[in-house]
Amino acid sequence: MIRKLQMVALDCADPVRLAQFYADLLGGRVEPDPDEPGWIEVHGFEGTPLACQRVDGYQPPEWPGQGRPQQLHLDFDVDDLDGEEERALALGATLLERTDQVRPGANWRVYADPAGHPFCLCVH
C-alpha cells in the first residue's frame, strides 16, 4: 500500500533558479544535494516537497498547445489571489491565463514558473 506522495520532481535547465523560485513562492528552503549537483530539493512549506532536476536539452511545455504538452501542473491554495499573483510575477512567474476573467465563477489563474511549467493559484 502506498502511504503518501514523497516528492514531486520537475525537469528544467536550471535547477538552482527553479528551486529558488519555488522556495520563495512557498516560503520554503532550498536544499542542494552535494552528491547530485543537478538535483535540488525544496522543503519547509506545507505540502509535498518539490525537487528540481537538470535535464540536458530541456524544452518547456507549451500551454495551452499540445506541441510539447504540460504533462503535469501544480495547484496552490491562496487566500488573496491578486496579492499572490503580484508576488508570483515579481518572483519570475509568467501569467498564462486570468481564468477568472474569461470563465465566470472560476477561482483560479494559470501561470508558468521560470522553467515554463504551468501552475495555478486557486482561492481555497
NORMOPE-V425932 format. One line per field, one symbol per residue. ss: DSSP state (A for helix, B for strand, O for the rest). burial: # if it has 9 or more other C-alpha atoms within 8 Angstrom, else .. A space follows every 10 residues. Layout:
# NORMOPE-V425932
ss: ???
burial: ???
This chain:
# NORMOPE-V425932
ss: OOOOOOBBBB BBOOAAAAAA AAAAAAOOBB BBBOOBBBBB BBBOOOOOBB BBBBOOOOOO OOOOOOOOOO OOOBBBBBOO AAAAAAAAAA AOOBBBBOAA AAOOOOOBBB BBOOOOOBBB BBBO
burial: .......#.. #####..### #####.#### .##.....## ###.....## ####.....# ###....### ..#....#.. #..##.###. ######.### .......### ########## ###.
